[in-house]
Amino acid sequence: MVGNTLSDMQFGRGIGAKTIFLPTTRPEVNINDACIDGVYPSLITLAQTLAIQ
């Protein structure tokens, strides 16, 4: 699950998905929240990382 709110991350957890947080529009969110599995600075950075793998 990729999202930019903690509710997105909670939804992802609820469905058993790995959660990726993008702080692009929510820099105030604590990125150490237990619902967040990974953090990327932007969607393009996440896409580039996945393309390399």
N, C-alpha and C positions, 0 to 999 in steps of 0.2 A: 504494500500500500504506500503510495507516494502522496504526501499532502503538506499543507502549510499551517495546519492548526492542530492543537492537542486533541480536539474531537476527531479529526481524521486519524490520528494515531490510535486513539481509543477504539475507533471502529475497526481499524486494521487488526488490533489485538483481539478484538471480539470475534473476528472471523478466522483467527489463527494465522494471519499473514505477517511477514516481516515488514517493519515500518521504516520508511525513509522520510525524514523531515526536511523541508526546504524553507529556510528562514527568510526567503526573499521579501515577504510582506509582513512577517511577524518576528522581527528581530528581538522582541522583548520576551519571547518564550524561552523557558529554561531548557536548553538542549540536553541537559542531563536527566530529564524526566524518564522514568522507568518504562514508559510506553514507546520511547524512541529507540530504534535499533541502530540507525545510522543517520548522519547529517551530511548534506551536500549543499554548497552555497547557491546552486542554481540547477534548473532542470537540464540545461545543456551540459553542465559538468557531470551530472549523473549519467546522461546519455553517452557522453564520451567515455566515461569509466566502464560502462556496460559494453560498449563497442570494443574496447581493448581486451576484455575478458573473453 
